[in-house]
Amino acid sequence: MKIEAAAVSLADQKFIVIASNMELVQSSGEADMAIDRLQSHFGVPVVLMALSDNESPNYYGDASLVELLAGVPVDKMPWKEYLLPF
């Protein structure tokens, strides 16, 4: 499975932002399961991100991490493609 993700370090917090689709971000149960699985793989907290029709980011994950991302332009994050074994 290929994903696009950005390793972020803000305010002494290290975490991963993973590009997702809006359906996943808006489905808390599915999003929580995805985050649990991805966190066990990456070993750091995970925040899911989907772009709305007007290209604004919508985040799902730990509220304090989502708050940190509020002022970060999505196109300035260090996006990279990862190949996951699941």
PDB file as gemmi writes it, atoms N, CA and C in Angstrom:
CRYST1    1.000    1.000    1.000  90.00  90.00  90.00 P 1                      
ATOM      1  N   MET A   1       0.840  -1.172   0.000  1.00  0.00           N  
ATOM      2  CA  MET A   1       0.000   0.000   0.000  1.00  0.00           C  
ATOM      3  C   MET A   1       0.894   1.247   0.000  1.00  0.00           C  
ATOM      4  N   LYS A   2       0.660   2.149  -0.942  1.00  0.00           N  
ATOM      5  CA  LYS A   2       1.416   3.397  -0.993  1.00  0.00           C  
ATOM      6  C   LYS A   2       0.626   4.507  -0.310  1.00  0.00           C  
ATOM      7  N   ILE A   3       1.325   5.302   0.488  1.00  0.00           N  
ATOM      8  CA  ILE A   3       0.698   6.466   1.097  1.00  0.00           C  
ATOM      9  C   ILE A   3       1.620   7.664   0.933  1.00  0.00           C  
ATOM     10  N   GLU A   4       1.048   8.839   1.033  1.00  0.00           N  
ATOM     11  CA  GLU A   4       1.826  10.061   1.031  1.00  0.00           C  
ATOM     12  C   GLU A   4       1.733  10.629   2.444  1.00  0.00           C  
ATOM     13  N   ALA A   5       2.890  10.910   3.021  1.00  0.00           N  
ATOM     14  CA  ALA A   5       2.922  11.367   4.406  1.00  0.00           C  
ATOM     15  C   ALA A   5       4.042  12.379   4.597  1.00  0.00           C  
ATOM     16  N   ALA A   6       3.888  13.170   5.645  1.00  0.00           N  
ATOM     17  CA  ALA A   6       4.898  14.170   5.988  1.00  0.00           C  
ATOM     18  C   ALA A   6       5.282  13.988   7.449  1.00  0.00           C  
ATOM     19  N   ALA A   7       6.575  13.807   7.694  1.00  0.00           N  
ATOM     20  CA  ALA A   7       7.092  13.744   9.059  1.00  0.00           C  
ATOM     21  C   ALA A   7       7.242  15.186   9.539  1.00  0.00           C  
ATOM     22  N   VAL A   8       6.576  15.503  10.636  1.00  0.00           N  
ATOM     23  CA  VAL A   8       6.515  16.880  11.122  1.00  0.00           C  
ATOM     24  C   VAL A   8       7.053  16.949  12.545  1.00  0.00           C  
ATOM     25  N   SER A   9       7.741  18.034  12.832  1.00  0.00           N  
ATOM     26  CA  SER A   9       8.206  18.306  14.196  1.00  0.00           C  
ATOM     27  C   SER A   9       7.852  19.759  14.511  1.00  0.00           C  
ATOM     28  N   LEU A  10       6.898  19.928  15.405  1.00  0.00           N  
ATOM     29  CA  LEU A  10       6.437  21.258  15.807  1.00  0.00           C  
ATOM     30  C   LEU A  10       6.329  21.309  17.323  1.00  0.00           C  
ATOM     31  N   ALA A  11       6.817  22.371  17.917  1.00  0.00           N  
ATOM     32  CA  ALA A  11       6.717  22.566  19.370  1.00  0.00           C  
ATOM     33  C   ALA A  11       7.188  21.329  20.126  1.00  0.00           C  
ATOM     34  N   ASP A  12       8.325  20.778  19.715  1.00  0.00           N  
ATOM     35  CA  ASP A  12       8.914  19.586  20.330  1.00  0.00           C  
ATOM     36  C   ASP A  12       8.027  18.342  20.235  1.00  0.00           C  
ATOM     37  N   GLN A  13       7.091  18.344  19.303  1.00  0.00           N  
ATOM     38  CA  GLN A  13       6.241  17.185  19.054  1.00  0.00           C  
ATOM     39  C   GLN A  13       6.605  16.610  17.683  1.00  0.00           C  
ATOM     40  N   LYS A  14       6.906  15.318  17.649  1.00  0.00           N  
ATOM     41  CA  LYS A  14       7.177  14.647  16.369  1.00  0.00           C  
ATOM     42  C   LYS A  14       5.978  13.775  16.041  1.00  0.00           C  
ATOM     43  N   PHE A  15       5.501  13.903  14.807  1.00  0.00           N  
ATOM     44  CA  PHE A  15       4.358  13.109  14.379  1.00  0.00           C  
ATOM     45  C   PHE A  15       4.324  13.040  12.854  1.00  0.00           C  
ATOM     46  N   ILE A  16       3.402  12.239  12.341  1.00  0.00           N  
ATOM     47  CA  ILE A  16       3.261  12.031  10.902  1.00  0.00           C  
ATOM     48  C   ILE A  16       1.887  12.523  10.474  1.00  0.00           C  
ATOM     49  N   VAL A  17       1.854  13.280   9.390  1.00  0.00           N  
ATOM     50  CA  VAL A  17       0.596  13.678   8.763  1.00  0.00           C  
ATOM     51  C   VAL A  17       0.444  12.814   7.517  1.00  0.00           C  
ATOM     52  N   ILE A  18      -0.688  12.139   7.415  1.00  0.00           N  
ATOM     53  CA  ILE A  18      -0.908  11.224   6.297  1.00  0.00           C  
ATOM     54  C   ILE A  18      -2.052  11.738   5.437  1.00  0.00           C  
ATOM     55  N   ALA A  19      -1.767  11.892   4.136  1.00  0.00           N  
ATOM     56  CA  ALA A  19      -2.795  12.312   3.188  1.00  0.00           C  
ATOM     57  C   ALA A  19      -3.831  11.200   3.069  1.00  0.00           C  
ATOM     58  N   SER A  20      -5.079  11.593   3.162  1.00  0.00           N  
ATOM     59  CA  SER A  20      -6.178  10.644   3.186  1.00  0.00           C  
ATOM     60  C   SER A  20      -7.313  11.171   2.317  1.00  0.00           C  
ATOM     61  N   ASN A  21      -8.377  10.398   2.233  1.00  0.00           N  
ATOM     62  CA  ASN A  21      -9.563  10.911   1.546  1.00  0.00           C  
ATOM     63  C   ASN A  21     -10.533  11.467   2.585  1.00  0.00           C  
ATOM     64  N   MET A  22     -11.420  12.327   2.134  1.00  0.00           N  
ATOM     65  CA  MET A  22     -12.346  13.009   3.033  1.00  0.00           C  
ATOM     66  C   MET A  22     -13.272  12.031   3.755  1.00  0.00           C  
ATOM     67  N   GLU A  23     -13.658  10.950   3.097  1.00  0.00           N  
ATOM     68  CA  GLU A  23     -14.554   9.972   3.726  1.00  0.00           C  
ATOM     69  C   GLU A  23     -13.928   9.392   4.987  1.00  0.00           C  
ATOM     70  N   LEU A  24     -12.632   9.096   4.939  1.00  0.00           N  
ATOM     71  CA  LEU A  24     -11.960   8.545   6.111  1.00  0.00           C  
ATOM     72  C   LEU A  24     -11.861   9.588   7.225  1.00  0.00           C  
ATOM     73  N   VAL A  25     -11.477  10.793   6.875  1.00  0.00           N  
ATOM     74  CA  VAL A  25     -11.328  11.860   7.873  1.00  0.00           C  
ATOM     75  C   VAL A  25     -12.661  12.153   8.566  1.00  0.00           C  
ATOM     76  N   GLN A  26     -13.756  12.016   7.855  1.00  0.00           N  
ATOM     77  CA  GLN A  26     -15.070  12.326   8.411  1.00  0.00           C  
ATOM     78  C   GLN A  26     -15.727  11.149   9.119  1.00  0.00           C  
ATOM     79  N   SER A  27     -15.113   9.990   9.086  1.00  0.00           N  
ATOM     80  CA  SER A  27     -15.651   8.805   9.758  1.00  0.00           C  
ATOM     81  C   SER A  27     -14.775   8.477  10.960  1.00  0.00           C  
ATOM     82  N   SER A  28     -15.171   8.964  12.136  1.00  0.00           N  
ATOM     83  CA  SER A  28     -14.296   8.851  13.308  1.00  0.00           C  
ATOM     84  C   SER A  28     -13.918   7.408  13.643  1.00  0.00           C  
ATOM     85  N   GLY A  29     -14.841   6.470  13.522  1.00  0.00           N  
ATOM     86  CA  GLY A  29     -14.523   5.074  13.831  1.00  0.00           C  
ATOM     87  C   GLY A  29     -13.473   4.505  12.892  1.00  0.00           C  
ATOM     88  N   GLU A  30     -13.667   4.696  11.607  1.00  0.00           N  
ATOM     89  CA  GLU A  30     -12.702   4.227  10.609  1.00  0.00           C  
ATOM     90  C   GLU A  30     -11.367   4.951  10.763  1.00  0.00           C  
ATOM     91  N   ALA A  31     -11.435   6.263  11.005  1.00  0.00           N  
ATOM     92  CA  ALA A  31     -10.213   7.057  11.160  1.00  0.00           C  
ATOM     93  C   ALA A  31      -9.421   6.592  12.375  1.00  0.00           C  
ATOM     94  N   ASP A  32     -10.098   6.318  13.465  1.00  0.00           N  
ATOM     95  CA  ASP A  32      -9.406   5.839  14.670  1.00  0.00           C  
ATOM     96  C   ASP A  32      -8.703   4.509  14.414  1.00  0.00           C  
ATOM     97  N   MET A  33      -9.369   3.609  13.697  1.00  0.00           N  
ATOM     98  CA  MET A  33      -8.749   2.315  13.380  1.00  0.00           C  
ATOM     99  C   MET A  33      -7.527   2.508  12.481  1.00  0.00           C  
ATOM    100  N   ALA A  34      -7.642   3.386  11.495  1.00  0.00           N  
ATOM    101  CA  ALA A  34      -6.514   3.653  10.594  1.00  0.00           C  
ATOM    102  C   ALA A  34      -5.346   4.261  11.362  1.00  0.00           C  
ATOM    103  N   ILE A  35      -5.635   5.199  12.239  1.00  0.00           N  
ATOM    104  CA  ILE A  35      -4.584   5.843  13.036  1.00  0.00           C  
ATOM    105  C   ILE A  35      -3.877   4.820  13.918  1.00  0.00           C  
ATOM    106  N   ASP A  36      -4.636   3.954  14.577  1.00  0.00           N  
ATOM    107  CA  ASP A  36      -4.021   2.917  15.430  1.00  0.00           C  
ATOM    108  C   ASP A  36      -3.054   2.054  14.625  1.00  0.00           C  
ATOM    109  N   ARG A  37      -3.490   1.640  13.463  1.00  0.00           N  
ATOM    110  CA  ARG A  37      -2.660   0.774  12.615  1.00  0.00           C  
ATOM    111  C   ARG A  37      -1.407   1.513  12.130  1.00  0.00           C  
ATOM    112  N   LEU A  38      -1.584   2.747  11.702  1.00  0.00           N  
ATOM    113  CA  LEU A  38      -0.455   3.530  11.191  1.00  0.00           C  
ATOM    114  C   LEU A  38       0.518   3.921  12.305  1.00  0.00           C  
ATOM    115  N   GLN A  39       0.007   4.242  13.481  1.00  0.00           N  
ATOM    116  CA  GLN A  39       0.885   4.590  14.603  1.00  0.00           C  
ATOM    117  C   GLN A  39       1.754   3.407  14.997  1.00  0.00           C  
ATOM    118  N   SER A  40       1.190   2.214  14.947  1.00  0.00           N  
ATOM    119  CA  SER A  40       2.008   1.048  15.297  1.00  0.00           C  
ATOM    120  C   SER A  40       3.111   0.839  14.262  1.00  0.00           C  
ATOM    121  N   HIS A  41       2.873   1.217  13.026  1.00  0.00           N  
ATOM    122  CA  HIS A  41       3.891   1.085  11.978  1.00  0.00           C  
ATOM    123  C   HIS A  41       4.969   2.168  12.110  1.00  0.00           C  
ATOM    124  N   PHE A  42       4.558   3.425  12.268  1.00  0.00           N  
ATOM    125  CA  PHE A  42       5.499   4.536  12.296  1.00  0.00           C  
ATOM    126  C   PHE A  42       6.120   4.786  13.671  1.00  0.00           C  
ATOM    127  N   GLY A  43       5.440   4.372  14.736  1.00  0.00           N  
ATOM    128  CA  GLY A  43       5.991   4.552  16.085  1.00  0.00           C  
ATOM    129  C   GLY A  43       5.876   5.965  16.636  1.00  0.00           C  
ATOM    130  N   VAL A  44       5.112   6.817  15.973  1.00  0.00           N  
ATOM    131  CA  VAL A  44       4.856   8.180  16.445  1.00  0.00           C  
ATOM    132  C   VAL A  44       3.372   8.477  16.215  1.00  0.00           C  
ATOM    133  N   PRO A  45       2.838   9.512  16.862  1.00  0.00           N  
ATOM    134  CA  PRO A  45       1.434   9.859  16.626  1.00  0.00           C  
ATOM    135  C   PRO A  45       1.170  10.165  15.151  1.00  0.00           C  
ATOM    136  N   VAL A  46      -0.065   9.895  14.732  1.00  0.00           N  
ATOM    137  CA  VAL A  46      -0.479  10.095  13.353  1.00  0.00           C  
ATOM    138  C   VAL A  46      -1.683  11.026  13.307  1.00  0.00           C  
ATOM    139  N   VAL A  47      -1.662  11.942  12.344  1.00  0.00           N  
ATOM    140  CA  VAL A  47      -2.807  12.804  12.050  1.00  0.00           C  
ATOM    141  C   VAL A  47      -3.172  12.558  10.592  1.00  0.00           C  
ATOM    142  N   LEU A  48      -4.452  12.355  10.330  1.00  0.00           N  
ATOM    143  CA  LEU A  48      -4.923  12.193   8.957  1.00  0.00           C  
ATOM    144  C   LEU A  48      -5.299  13.554   8.394  1.00  0.00           C  
ATOM    145  N   MET A  49      -5.078  13.751   7.092  1.00  0.00           N  
ATOM    146  CA  MET A  49      -5.397  15.023   6.466  1.00  0.00           C  
ATOM    147  C   MET A  49      -6.028  14.770   5.100  1.00  0.00           C  
ATOM    148  N   ALA A  50      -7.133  15.449   4.857  1.00  0.00           N  
ATOM    149  CA  ALA A  50      -7.771  15.413   3.548  1.00  0.00           C  
ATOM    150  C   ALA A  50      -8.038  16.846   3.116  1.00  0.00           C  
ATOM    151  N   LEU A  51      -7.931  17.080   1.818  1.00  0.00           N  
ATOM    152  CA  LEU A  51      -8.208  18.411   1.289  1.00  0.00           C  
ATOM    153  C   LEU A  51      -9.665  18.492   0.857  1.00  0.00           C  
ATOM    154  N   SER A  52     -10.311  19.602   1.237  1.00  0.00           N  
ATOM    155  CA  SER A  52     -11.685  19.831   0.812  1.00  0.00           C  
ATOM    156  C   SER A  52     -11.689  20.302  -0.637  1.00  0.00           C  
ATOM    157  N   ASP A  53     -12.866  20.518  -1.197  1.00  0.00           N  
ATOM    158  CA  ASP A  53     -12.979  20.959  -2.591  1.00  0.00           C  
ATOM    159  C   ASP A  53     -12.249  22.271  -2.844  1.00  0.00           C  
ATOM    160  N   ASN A  54     -12.178  23.124  -1.829  1.00  0.00           N  
ATOM    161  CA  ASN A  54     -11.478  24.405  -2.004  1.00  0.00           C  
ATOM    162  C   ASN A  54     -10.015  24.336  -1.556  1.00  0.00           C  
ATOM    163  N   GLU A  55      -9.510  23.105  -1.425  1.00  0.00           N  
ATOM    164  CA  GLU A  55      -8.100  22.852  -1.089  1.00  0.00           C  
ATOM    165  C   GLU A  55      -7.719  23.198   0.350  1.00  0.00           C  
ATOM    166  N   SER A  56      -8.704  23.403   1.250  1.00  0.00           N  
ATOM    167  CA  SER A  56      -8.360  23.613   2.658  1.00  0.00           C  
ATOM    168  C   SER A  56      -8.195  22.268   3.343  1.00  0.00           C  
ATOM    169  N   PRO A  57      -7.188  22.175   4.220  1.00  0.00           N  
ATOM    170  CA  PRO A  57      -6.952  20.906   4.901  1.00  0.00           C  
ATOM    171  C   PRO A  57      -7.985  20.643   5.995  1.00  0.00           C  
ATOM    172  N   ASN A  58      -8.373  19.397   6.101  1.00  0.00           N  
ATOM    173  CA  ASN A  58      -9.235  18.910   7.177  1.00  0.00           C  
ATOM    174  C   ASN A  58      -8.443  17.829   7.878  1.00  0.00           C  
ATOM    175  N   TYR A  59      -8.249  17.997   9.177  1.00  0.00           N  
ATOM    176  CA  TYR A  59      -7.413  17.071   9.940  1.00  0.00           C  
ATOM    177  C   TYR A  59      -8.251  16.227  10.878  1.00  0.00           C  
ATOM    178  N   TYR A  60      -7.753  15.026  11.162  1.00  0.00           N  
ATOM    179  CA  TYR A  60      -8.350  14.163  12.173  1.00  0.00           C  
ATOM    180  C   TYR A  60      -7.216  13.524  12.951  1.00  0.00           C  
ATOM    181  N   GLY A  61      -7.292  13.637  14.266  1.00  0.00           N  
ATOM    182  CA  GLY A  61      -6.287  13.044  15.129  1.00  0.00           C  
ATOM    183  C   GLY A  61      -6.268  13.764  16.460  1.00  0.00           C  
ATOM    184  N   ASP A  62      -5.190  13.603  17.190  1.00  0.00           N  
ATOM    185  CA  ASP A  62      -5.039  14.231  18.493  1.00  0.00           C  
ATOM    186  C   ASP A  62      -5.272  15.747  18.364  1.00  0.00           C  
ATOM    187  N   ALA A  63      -6.171  16.281  19.186  1.00  0.00           N  
ATOM    188  CA  ALA A  63      -6.574  17.688  19.079  1.00  0.00           C  
ATOM    189  C   ALA A  63      -5.397  18.648  19.234  1.00  0.00           C  
ATOM    190  N   SER A  64      -4.445  18.334  20.108  1.00  0.00           N  
ATOM    191  CA  SER A  64      -3.307  19.242  20.303  1.00  0.00           C  
ATOM    192  C   SER A  64      -2.412  19.264  19.058  1.00  0.00           C  
ATOM    193  N   LEU A  65      -2.287  18.133  18.369  1.00  0.00           N  
ATOM    194  CA  LEU A  65      -1.490  18.092  17.142  1.00  0.00           C  
ATOM    195  C   LEU A  65      -2.216  18.802  15.997  1.00  0.00           C  
ATOM    196  N   VAL A  66      -3.515  18.598  15.918  1.00  0.00           N  
ATOM    197  CA  VAL A  66      -4.315  19.283  14.899  1.00  0.00           C  
ATOM    198  C   VAL A  66      -4.208  20.793  15.093  1.00  0.00           C  
ATOM    199  N   GLU A  67      -4.226  21.232  16.334  1.00  0.00           N  
ATOM    200  CA  GLU A  67      -4.095  22.661  16.631  1.00  0.00           C  
ATOM    201  C   GLU A  67      -2.735  23.197  16.176  1.00  0.00           C  
ATOM    202  N   LEU A  68      -1.676  22.423  16.384  1.00  0.00           N  
ATOM    203  CA  LEU A  68      -0.345  22.833  15.932  1.00  0.00           C  
ATOM    204  C   LEU A  68      -0.291  23.002  14.409  1.00  0.00           C  
ATOM    205  N   LEU A  69      -1.051  22.186  13.697  1.00  0.00           N  
ATOM    206  CA  LEU A  69      -1.021  22.225  12.238  1.00  0.00           C  
ATOM    207  C   LEU A  69      -1.825  23.381  11.646  1.00  0.00           C  
ATOM    208  N   ALA A  70      -2.605  24.054  12.454  1.00  0.00           N  
ATOM    209  CA  ALA A  70      -3.510  25.095  11.950  1.00  0.00           C  
ATOM    210  C   ALA A  70      -2.801  26.159  11.120  1.00  0.00           C  
ATOM    211  N   GLY A  71      -1.612  26.543  11.484  1.00  0.00           N  
ATOM    212  CA  GLY A  71      -0.924  27.599  10.750  1.00  0.00           C  
ATOM    213  C   GLY A  71       0.113  27.119   9.761  1.00  0.00           C  
ATOM    214  N   VAL A  72       0.174  25.826   9.525  1.00  0.00           N  
ATOM    215  CA  VAL A  72       1.201  25.273   8.628  1.00  0.00           C  
ATOM    216  C   VAL A  72       0.613  25.068   7.232  1.00  0.00           C  
ATOM    217  N   PRO A  73       1.178  25.720   6.220  1.00  0.00           N  
ATOM    218  CA  PRO A  73       0.691  25.493   4.850  1.00  0.00           C  
ATOM    219  C   PRO A  73       0.968  24.052   4.410  1.00  0.00           C  
ATOM    220  N   VAL A  74      -0.043  23.406   3.888  1.00  0.00           N  
ATOM    221  CA  VAL A  74       0.069  22.006   3.477  1.00  0.00           C  
ATOM    222  C   VAL A  74       1.188  21.820   2.450  1.00  0.00           C  
ATOM    223  N   ASP A  75       1.329  22.766   1.538  1.00  0.00           N  
ATOM    224  CA  ASP A  75       2.343  22.614   0.493  1.00  0.00           C  
ATOM    225  C   ASP A  75       3.764  22.824   1.001  1.00  0.00           C  
ATOM    226  N   LYS A  76       3.922  23.246   2.238  1.00  0.00           N  
ATOM    227  CA  LYS A  76       5.257  23.427   2.832  1.00  0.00           C  
ATOM    228  C   LYS A  76       5.683  22.235   3.679  1.00  0.00           C  
ATOM    229  N   MET A  77       4.783  21.271   3.861  1.00  0.00           N  
ATOM    230  CA  MET A  77       5.126  20.074   4.628  1.00  0.00           C  
ATOM    231  C   MET A  77       6.030  19.179   3.784  1.00  0.00           C  
ATOM    232  N   PRO A  78       6.932  18.427   4.437  1.00  0.00           N  
ATOM    233  CA  PRO A  78       7.880  17.575   3.699  1.00  0.00           C  
ATOM    234  C   PRO A  78       7.258  16.248   3.238  1.00  0.00           C  
ATOM    235  N   TRP A  79       6.392  16.307   2.248  1.00  0.00           N  
ATOM    236  CA  TRP A  79       5.683  15.120   1.772  1.00  0.00           C  
ATOM    237  C   TRP A  79       6.631  14.123   1.116  1.00  0.00           C  
ATOM    238  N   LYS A  80       6.334  12.862   1.381  1.00  0.00           N  
ATOM    239  CA  LYS A  80       7.141  11.777   0.851  1.00  0.00           C  
ATOM    240  C   LYS A  80       6.230  10.564   0.660  1.00  0.00           C  
ATOM    241  N   GLU A  81       6.535   9.750  -0.320  1.00  0.00           N  
ATOM    242  CA  GLU A  81       5.753   8.535  -0.545  1.00  0.00           C  
ATOM    243  C   GLU A  81       6.358   7.389   0.261  1.00  0.00           C  
ATOM    244  N   TYR A  82       5.504   6.643   0.941  1.00  0.00           N  
ATOM    245  CA  TYR A  82       5.923   5.491   1.725  1.00  0.00           C  
ATOM    246  C   TYR A  82       5.201   4.251   1.201  1.00  0.00           C  
ATOM    247  N   LEU A  83       5.900   3.148   1.194  1.00  0.00           N  
ATOM    248  CA  LEU A  83       5.309   1.861   0.829  1.00  0.00           C  
ATOM    249  C   LEU A  83       5.140   1.064   2.115  1.00  0.00           C  
ATOM    250  N   LEU A  84       3.891   0.773   2.452  1.00  0.00           N  
ATOM    251  CA  LEU A  84       3.598   0.042   3.688  1.00  0.00           C  
ATOM    252  C   LEU A  84       3.311  -1.425   3.374  1.00  0.00           C  
ATOM    253  N   PRO A  85       3.624  -2.316   4.303  1.00  0.00           N  
ATOM    254  CA  PRO A  85       3.439  -3.747   4.046  1.00  0.00           C  
ATOM    255  C   PRO A  85       1.997  -4.227   4.187  1.00  0.00           C  
ATOM    256  N   PHE A  86       1.061  -3.364   4.469  1.00  0.00           N  
ATOM    257  CA  PHE A  86      -0.331  -3.814   4.611  1.00  0.00           C  
ATOM    258  C   PHE A  86      -1.256  -3.094   3.666  1.00  0.00           C  
TER     259      PHE A  86                                                      
END                                                                             
